[in-house]
Amino acid sequence: MNDFQVLQGKSIFLAKAIRACRPNVLSVIFFSAFINLLMLVAPLYMLQVYDRVLMSKSYETLTALTIIAMGCLVVYGLLEFVRSRILIRTGLKLDEYLNERVFRVIFKASIGNSSSASAQALRDTDTIREFLSGGAIIAFCDAPWVPLFIVAGFLLHPWLGMVSLGGAIIIFILALINELSTRRLMQEASEESLLATHYAQTSLRNAEVVHALGMISSVMNIWGHRHSEGLKRQSQASDRGGTILSLSRFVRLALQVGILGVGAYLAVRGDITPGTMIAGSIIMGRALAPVEMGVGQWRTFVFARNAYRRLNYLLSQNDLPERPMSLPEPVGEVTVNRVIVVPPGTENPVLMNISLSISPGAALAVIGPSGSGKSSLARALVGVWGTHSGSIRYDGAELSQWDPEQLGPYLGYMPQDVELFSGTVADNISRFQQGDSTAVVEAALKAGVHELILEFPDGYNTQLGENGLALSGGQRQRIALARALYGNPKVLILDEPNANLDTDGEQALAEALQNAKDSGQAIVVISHRAALLSIADKVAVLKEGVLVRYGERDAVLADLNKASKPLAISTEPGE
């Protein structure tokens, strides 16, 4: 069984990451033992000062006790310092172990179903890291030593021990009530908050439509309702938690007064000394501190627990296989054999028994009405969507045998919905690789966008917002084409690459594709315009997910023209 397998709905990878941090946590527990033992220095010093120094009036005894106590406290401070640094490095170790894995899983899950994964997983990783390196874990490490201080109270006097034990039980019961009364509300608040955030992010991606159609109020009302529901439940949970915390603080102060009162009574009776009374008060305070801290940190613990569950579910449902062995550089021979494609999260196929091939130096045009499965074929060819059955092979190797990061540089993919990233124009064209500027300019020249880029304020160094918000649709498409052409890929797969292009842009696109053919690149282009169909060697016609025509371009187009009921070919982009 490898490290990435999932067993009984649990992510073994996440469990292994936690186990990797176990030595650090055990070290923290080890140091916590000595830290808690050294917590007895102050009450013992107080006891000796009251019962020995004040009675004997011995300066030598006071000096010796003070030196010993200060030395112990120096050790205490050093141990606290070491424990804190270990905790911080534990969080960093967990983050280092998980961040790349979680990042890759998010992208895999987003490809399959964009609603099932988001940046929430990265926030969950941060929440777990902060829990492991914060005060909550210290409270848990100190809690096992509560009995030590209670026993110390009993050693001073049974009544003092009973007060400490009773206080610890009361505060623990309050913590249990806090958990039972807020667990469901905190979970519901978290779910509502996630839904509201996801809805807001989705709405922002369609901000232009929302504004143009006057939908701002409607969208805001939907978001506001979900946001308010989350805040309502969080507020209810916080009110209950705040009430419990207030009660625990009241109990803590009442016990402090109570143990002093009991101690004073015992001292008046002569059962204990005044020093024992003061020491008992300090020891009880230390006994209750971890319990009270646990109540105060309970919300942090709940957040960390929920984050762990979400992260565990995400990793268990989106397992990553081991990276395939590297294969030789492809030449661009693509074969599609009886492929059936079912979109992730659905059961109905959008492509059925598709078989075709693309050779180096040849171009295949894919046409068909809207909803026929053209974009689905493009997604399958680049591995974004997996095949339900059948195979897609590059140079004879099934697509699953290729490492996406090895095959990606040899593919030039341009989706129907062009996305550009935050960064410079050069960054976007070079796919954010540290490539040489010559290759970037070469790709821009091939795409016919070099002159346009030079007109930008900073040329190739012009910063683009997310999605290229500063650019028109045609400009984004032409930069995306340069990105697809970067590095002279072996296979070009372009989905409606001329949807937003003007005449000049379309002519530049046709020239770029012709030059790509002449240089031996295999091309798959989804388009309906004659300017691009003219460069095709073969044409594939899809209708309702079925390949109804496939062959040499002139023969297929002639068949379509001769048909008594010609296939309706949409001139609109999209599925």
C-alpha positions, 0 to 999 in steps of 0.5 A: 500500500503506497502513501497516497492510498485512501482507506475507509474514507480517511486520507492516509497522506494526512494521517502520515503528515500528522505522524511526521509531526509526532516527534515534535509534539512528543518533545513538547510534551516532554518539556511540558513535564519539566515546565509544570514541575518548575511551576511548583517553584513559586509556591514552594519558595513562598512556603519556605519564606513564610515558614522558615525565613520569617520565623528564623530571620535568617538572611543566609536561608533567604539568600540561598532559597532565592538563588535556588528559586531564581536558577529554577526559574531561569531553567523554566524560561529556557524550557518555555522558549524551547517549547515555543520554538518547537511548536512553531517549527511543528506548524511549519513542518506540517505546512511544508508537508501538506501545502504542495499536496493540498494545492495539487488536490485543489486543482484536481478537484477544481478540474473535476468539479469547481464547486467541490474545492476552493481556497478554503482547503488552504485556509484549513491547512493554516488553521491546523498549523496555527492550532499546532503552534499556538496556545491551544496545544499548550493547554492540551499539553499542560492539562495532564499535569492538573492532577499533579497540582491537585495531589500537591494540594491534598499533600498540603491539606485534604481540604485544600485538595478538595477545593482544587479538585472540585474547582477542576471538575466544575470547570471541566463540566463547563467545558463539556457543556460548551462543546455540546452546546456549540458544536452543531451551531459552529459547524452550521455557521462554518458551512453557511460562511463557506456557501456565502464566500463561494457565492460571492466569488462566483458572482464576482467572476460575473461582475459585468453581467451583474452590473449590466443587467441590474442584478446587484441587489438580487445577488447581494440579497442572496449573499446577504441571506447566506452571510446572515445565516452564518453570522446568526449561528456563529453569534449564537455559538459565541453567546453560549461560549461567552456565557460558559467562559464567563462562568468559568472565570467566575468559578476561578475567582470564587475558588481563589477566594474560597481556598484563601478563606478555607486556608485562613480558617485552617491557619486560625485553627492551627492546622496549617501555617500561613505559608501553607495557605498562600502556597495552596492558593498558588497551587490551585491557581496553577491546577485550574489554569490549563482547564480554564485555558482549555475552555478559552481555547475551545473555539480554536480547537473546534475550528481546527477539528472542523478544518481537519475533517474538511481537509481529510475529506478533500484529500480522501476524495481526491487521491493523487496517483504517483507521478508516471515515469518520464517518457521520450519527447512526443512527436505529436501523433495523437490517436483517439480510440472509441472514447466515451467521456462523462463529465465529472459529477454527472452520469450521462456521457457527452461523447460516445465512441469517438475515434479519430487521429491527428498526425504531425503537420496536419490539421483537424477541424472539429465542427458541430452545433452547440452542445454537440461535445466539441469543447468536451473533446478538447478537454479530453484531449488535454486530460482535463476530463478523463475518459470513461472508456476508450483511450487517448494516446500520444505517440502510442502512450495512453494519456494517463501514462504521461506526467502532465508537467512533462507533456504540458510543455509539448501541448498548446491549449487554448480553451474557449473561455480564455483565462489570463493570470496576474503577472506580466504579459511575458509571464503569461506568454511564457507560462510563468516559466523562467524562459528566455525573452527570445522565445516569448517574442517569437511566440508573440510574433507567431500569434501576430500580437507582438506589435499590439504588446509593444503599444502597452504602457510597459510592453511585455512587462505590462502587469495584467490583472486576473483574467486580463481585465485590462484587455479586450476579449480579442486581446486576451485571445491573441495573448492566449494564442501566443501562450499556446504557441510558446515553446513550439509545442508538438500539438495545438488544441484550440477551442474557438480561437477566433470567437472574439477576433476582428478581421486582422486578428483572424488573419493572423490566427490563420497564418499562425496555424498555417506556419504551425502546420508547415513546422510539423505541429499537429493541430486540432481547431474547433471553429466554423469560419471558412478562414480556419476550415481552409487550413484543415486537412480533415474535418470531424462533425459532432452531433449530440456527442456522436461523430457523424462525419469524419474524413478528408475536409473536401469530402466531408464538406461536400457530403454536408452540402449534398445532404437533403437536411444539412447539419445545422452548424452553429456559428456561435461559440460554445457547447 
